[in-house]
Amino acid sequence: MLTAYLRQDEDCGATLEDQGRDDRFQRRSCVGGRVLSGMRVVVFGASGPTGRRIVDQAVAGGNRVVAVTRRPERIAERDRVTVVGADAADRRAVDEAVAGSDAVLSALGVPYGRKPISIYSTGVANIVLAMEGHGVRRLVVVSSAPLDPDYLASDSWMFSRILEPLFMRRPGRTTYEDMARMEAVVRSSKLDWTVVRSSWLFEADQVSDYRLAEGTAEGMYTARSDLAAAMLAQLGDERFKRRTVAVNTTAGTPGLITQIWRENIRGAGRR
Ligand SMILES: NC(=O)c1ccc[n+]([C@@H]2O[C@H](COP(=O)([O-])OP(=O)(O)OC[C@H]3O[C@@H](n4cnc5c(N)ncnc54)[C@H](OP(=O)(O)O)[C@@H]3O)[C@@H](O)[C@H]2O)c1
């Protein structure tokens, strides 16, 4: 089913071992990646702002997509897109969605909340079970940069000591707790997984020369278009199998006030 490479960025040609060892970011990074076509890709969280981009980019790359959402009316059926209504917490529904696929991408997410959150770990556990049951090996899941204890969003004292705790770590505590459980589920599986940790998401129309780095990457922002592209690029990239990577955007990032207004107050990217 893996029929063709659509694009191979030259910067991604080297293996991790081939790249220089003096600088951690250089050693562990690449820009862009190969995108495979002709795959049947299941996307969880397909109606969300990142999920929609994954679906669009996957279809544009010549793949067929099974778009999973609890609200199928939010996604238009079109050529090469099959919309499946399923709750990720429903093991049987997840199993049916995953059957017959080549790869699964999860951009599942729920808003920050004080109550305990479980959908990341429960949903992904169901996905893992379904993939193992159907012999589907490639899994790419979204996680979050603050799960890395070494993560430094910004060297600004104001941001890292005041704003990040206020707008991310404190309200996101229950989210990060469940994301940590999700990452543990993924790591303990026998699948060819990649955990893609995103920084603060923002809206951008285009895919940029995003930075992809194993482990920690300094950086405050990730465009959803870049997150989607980085996740899809994993399908054609062997280097980050069974690894955790961070994806960051450096071009066209928003100002802090604009970002807080759009993402935390107005809720940008959501229909
Ligand atoms: N916002 C940030 O700054 C930030 C930073 C780092 C990582 N992340 C993570 O990045 C990912 C994408 O974020 P986003 O803002 O683009 O999307 P999002 O608004 O979190 O939407 C994710 C989608 O998940 C789906 N979903 C939730 N519960 C589900 C369930 N039980 N079964 C099936 N689908 C379910 C929802 O679709 P339906 O309601 O249609 O089912 C929703 O549209 C999320 O995992 C988020 O936590 C976000």
The ligand as an ORCA input file, in Angstrom:
! r2SCAN-3c Opt
* xyz 0 1
  N      -3.668     24.321     22.485
  C      -2.367     24.185     22.679
  O      -1.621     25.165     22.828
  C      -1.773     22.803     22.716
  C      -0.425     22.656     23.028
  C       0.142     21.379     22.985
  C      -0.636     20.278     22.627
  N      -1.960     20.452     22.353
  C      -2.729     19.287     21.952
  O      -2.792     19.284     20.533
  C      -3.931     18.517     20.116
  C      -4.714     19.263     19.068
  O      -5.205     20.456     19.646
  P      -6.265     21.327     18.842
  O      -6.405     22.600     19.604
  O      -5.912     21.389     17.414
  O      -7.564     20.436     18.923
  P      -8.711     20.338     20.039
  O      -9.511     21.584     20.083
  O      -8.105     19.850     21.314
  O      -9.650     19.233     19.368
  C      -9.365     17.885     19.379
  C     -10.529     17.066     18.880
  O     -10.570     15.857     19.654
  C     -11.876     15.320     19.499
  N     -12.278     14.542     20.660
  C     -12.291     14.924     21.955
  N     -12.771     13.935     22.720
  C     -13.057     12.906     21.872
  C     -13.577     11.610     22.062
  N     -13.949     11.174     23.281
  N     -13.739     10.808     20.989
  C     -13.423     11.232     19.759
  N     -12.921     12.466     19.500
  C     -12.756     13.289     20.562
  C     -12.811     16.514     19.352
  O     -13.647     16.272     18.228
  P     -15.204     15.877     18.369
  O     -15.759     16.676     19.513
  O     -15.787     16.246     17.051
  O     -15.216     14.407     18.611
  C     -11.896     17.696     19.047
  O     -12.259     18.368     17.867
  C      -4.702     18.189     21.402
  O      -4.342     16.924     21.841
  C      -4.181     19.229     22.372
  O      -4.307     18.816     23.710
  C      -2.531     21.687     22.373
*
